[in-house]
Amino acid sequence: MRRLLSSGRSSLLEMIERLPDADRERAAETADRLAANGIGALLCDDPRFPDRLRRFPGAPPVLFYRGAVELLHTAAVGVCGSREVSADGVRAARACAEEAARLKITVVSGNARGVDAASHVAALEAGGSTIAVLPEGIDNAKVKESNRELYAGAADRLLVISQFPPAQRWTAGAAMARNHVVVGLSDLVVVVEAGETGGTAKAGDLALRAERPLVVLRNPKVAIPGNQRLIAAGAREVVDREQLRSRLRQLSSAEDSQLQLD
């Protein structure tokens, strides 16, 4: 993998050439099928592969994608949280996504139930954009029946990506590995509700280790152990929507300044 990240498609082509004929034929058939279904692939040396992810620890050598690939180069906030989220957590996730949409910041999340699903849906409903980072191969991407019309009508504001072989099924390890892409694509990471252990807590730890800005929501009504631990470890706490809006505005302003410099 390190070799692929350093030399890109030349290494991949060499690997393909060493495959048995039958395997090369299957690979070609898979590539044709994916293309027919609107799925593309970005190798790490592709100009469209985002630099902020390429330089991030644990970056994948390839991303499979369907949808608005240009979203990979927009200002982005990662929204992370438990699948078993509270009602307050759902409202907080939606608030974060709505504020991001108003500021034209792309919402990045992991396409799981709970916080992830709430943030993806709220971003699109608010007229914003979102990137769904899959914990499985892109062939196995799932959309709830109730959200299919929304997703179909927002094709130009939605990007689905996966770092895994297209047919790979969900595994706990893949769900953890997917966090590197969620955090690596994000200019700012927001943790809504985290357990003391698990994927959200690990995503927060990853952001802190990589010095990626991390904001953790604090619910004044109930203590959330994982959130408290991340705040104690150095994350910035946010207690209301106005504070969250302020943090997102800083991200939006930084993006505007970069555009002017460019």
C-alpha positions in Angstrom: 0.0 0.0 0.0 2.8 2.4 0.8 4.2 1.7 -2.7 0.9 2.5 -4.3 0.6 5.8 -2.4 4.2 6.8 -3.4 4.1 5.8 -7.1 0.4 5.5 -8.0 -0.8 4.0 -11.1 2.6 2.7 -12.4 2.8 0.3 -9.4 -0.8 -0.7 -9.9 -0.3 -1.4 -13.6 2.7 -3.6 -12.7 0.6 -5.5 -10.2 -2.1 -6.1 -12.8 0.4 -7.3 -15.4 1.6 -10.0 -12.9 -1.9 -11.3 -12.4 -2.9 -14.6 -14.1 -4.9 -14.2 -17.3 -8.2 -15.3 -15.7 -7.8 -12.7 -12.9 -7.1 -9.9 -15.4 -10.2 -10.8 -17.4 -12.3 -10.7 -14.2 -10.8 -7.4 -13.3 -11.6 -6.0 -16.8 -15.2 -7.3 -16.5 -15.6 -5.7 -13.1 -14.3 -2.4 -14.4 -16.7 -2.4 -17.3 -19.6 -3.2 -15.0 -18.7 -0.5 -12.6 -18.4 2.1 -15.4 -21.8 1.1 -16.8 -23.3 1.7 -13.3 -21.8 5.2 -13.1 -19.0 4.2 -10.7 -15.5 5.5 -11.2 -12.2 5.1 -9.4 -9.6 7.6 -8.3 -6.0 6.4 -7.8 -3.9 8.4 -5.3 -1.9 10.0 -8.1 -5.1 11.4 -9.8 -5.4 15.2 -9.7 -8.9 14.7 -8.4 -7.7 12.8 -5.4 -7.8 15.4 -2.6 -4.4 16.4 -1.2 -5.8 16.7 2.4 -6.7 13.0 2.3 -3.5 11.9 0.4 -1.4 13.3 3.1 -3.4 11.9 5.9 -2.2 8.9 8.0 -3.9 5.7 6.8 -5.0 7.2 3.4 -6.2 4.6 0.9 -4.5 4.2 -2.5 -7.8 4.2 -4.3 -11.4 5.6 -3.9 -14.3 4.2 -5.8 -17.0 6.8 -6.2 -20.4 7.6 -7.6 -21.8 11.1 -7.9 -20.4 14.6 -7.6 -16.7 14.0 -7.4 -15.9 17.7 -7.3 -17.2 17.7 -3.7 -13.8 16.2 -2.7 -12.3 19.7 -3.2 -14.8 21.7 -1.2 -14.7 22.9 2.4 -15.9 20.0 4.5 -17.0 19.2 8.0 -17.0 15.6 9.2 -19.9 14.7 11.5 -19.5 11.6 13.6 -21.6 9.9 16.2 -23.3 6.9 17.6 -25.6 4.6 15.6 -27.7 4.3 18.9 -28.1 8.1 19.1 -30.5 9.9 21.4 -33.2 12.2 20.2 -31.1 15.2 21.3 -28.2 13.8 19.3 -30.3 13.5 16.2 -31.4 17.1 16.6 -27.8 18.2 17.1 -26.6 16.3 14.0 -29.3 17.8 11.9 -28.4 21.3 13.2 -24.8 20.8 12.3 -25.7 19.7 8.8 -28.2 22.5 8.3 -25.7 25.2 9.4 -23.0 23.7 7.2 -25.4 23.7 4.2 -26.2 27.4 4.8 -22.5 28.1 4.7 -21.9 25.9 1.6 -19.7 23.5 3.6 -19.9 19.9 2.5 -21.0 17.4 5.2 -18.9 14.2 5.4 -20.2 11.2 7.3 -20.1 7.5 7.4 -23.4 6.4 6.0 -24.4 4.4 9.1 -27.8 4.8 10.9 -28.1 7.3 13.7 -25.9 10.4 13.5 -24.5 9.7 10.1 -27.9 9.2 8.4 -29.4 12.3 10.2 -26.5 14.5 9.0 -26.6 13.3 5.4 -30.4 13.7 5.1 -30.4 17.1 6.8 -27.7 18.5 4.6 -29.6 17.5 1.4 -32.9 18.8 2.8 -31.3 22.1 3.5 -30.0 22.4 0.0 -26.4 21.5 0.9 -24.0 18.8 -0.2 -22.8 15.6 1.4 -20.2 12.9 1.0 -21.2 9.4 2.2 -18.1 7.4 3.1 -19.0 3.7 3.0 -17.8 1.0 5.5 -18.2 -1.6 2.7 -17.7 -1.9 -1.0 -19.6 0.4 -3.3 -21.6 -2.4 -4.7 -23.2 -2.8 -1.3 -24.2 0.8 -0.7 -27.7 1.0 0.8 -30.3 3.8 0.9 -33.3 3.7 3.1 -36.6 3.5 1.1 -37.8 6.7 2.7 -34.7 8.6 1.5 -34.5 7.3 -2.1 -36.5 10.2 -3.6 -34.4 12.8 -1.7 -31.1 11.2 -2.8 -32.3 10.8 -6.4 -33.2 14.5 -6.6 -29.9 15.6 -5.2 -27.5 13.7 -7.4 -25.5 16.8 -8.1 -25.0 17.4 -4.4 -24.2 13.9 -3.3 -21.0 11.8 -3.5 -20.7 8.2 -2.4 -17.2 6.9 -1.9 -15.5 3.7 -0.8 -11.9 2.7 -0.2 -12.8 -1.0 -0.3 -13.1 -3.6 -3.2 -16.5 -3.1 -4.7 -18.0 -6.4 -3.5 -16.6 -6.3 0.0 -19.2 -6.7 2.8 -19.4 -4.7 6.0 -17.0 -5.7 8.7 -16.2 -4.0 12.0 -12.6 -3.5 10.8 -13.7 -1.8 7.7 -16.0 0.5 9.7 -13.0 1.6 11.7 -10.7 2.0 8.7 -13.4 4.2 7.0 -12.9 6.7 9.8 -9.5 7.6 8.3 -11.3 8.8 5.2 -14.0 10.7 7.0 -11.5 12.5 9.2 -8.9 12.9 6.4 -11.5 14.5 4.1 -12.6 17.0 6.7 -11.3 20.4 7.5 -13.1 20.2 10.9 -14.5 17.2 12.7 -17.6 17.4 14.9 -18.4 14.6 17.4 -22.1 14.6 18.3 -22.3 11.6 20.7 -19.5 9.2 21.4 -19.3 6.1 23.6 -16.3 5.6 25.7 -15.1 3.1 23.1 -16.1 2.4 19.5 -15.9 4.0 16.2 -16.8 7.6 17.1 -14.4 7.7 20.0 -11.7 6.4 17.8 -12.5 8.9 15.1 -12.1 11.7 17.7 -8.8 10.2 18.9 -7.6 10.1 15.3 -8.5 13.7 14.7 -6.6 14.7 17.8 -3.5 12.7 16.9 -3.5 14.1 13.4 -4.1 17.7 14.7 -7.3 17.9 12.7 -9.6 20.5 14.3 -12.0 18.7 16.6 -15.2 20.0 18.1 -17.3 18.0 20.5 -20.8 18.8 21.5 -21.7 19.0 25.2 -25.2 18.2 26.1 -26.1 20.4 29.2 -28.8 18.0 30.2 -26.8 14.7 30.4 -23.1 13.8 30.6 -21.9 11.7 27.6 -18.7 9.9 28.7 -17.1 9.6 25.3 -17.6 13.3 24.6 -16.3 14.3 28.0 -13.1 12.2 27.5 -12.5 13.8 24.1 -12.9 17.3 25.6 -10.5 16.4 28.4 -8.0 15.2 25.7 -8.0 18.5 23.9 -11.1 18.8 21.8 -13.0 22.1 21.8 -16.5 21.9 23.3 -19.6 23.4 21.9 -22.7 23.8 24.0 -25.3 25.5 21.6 -26.1 26.1 18.0 -24.6 29.6 18.0 -21.2 28.3 19.1 -21.4 25.6 16.4 -22.3 28.2 13.8 -19.4 30.3 14.8 -16.9 27.4 14.4 -18.4 26.6 11.0 -18.2 30.3 9.9 -14.4 30.2 10.7 -14.1 27.3 8.3 -16.1 29.0 5.6 -14.1 32.2 6.0 -10.8 30.3 5.7 -12.1 28.7 2.5 -13.1 32.1 1.0 -9.7 33.5 1.8 -8.0 30.5 0.1 -10.1 31.1 -3.0 -9.1 34.7 -3.1 -5.4 33.8 -2.7 -5.7 31.3 -5.5 
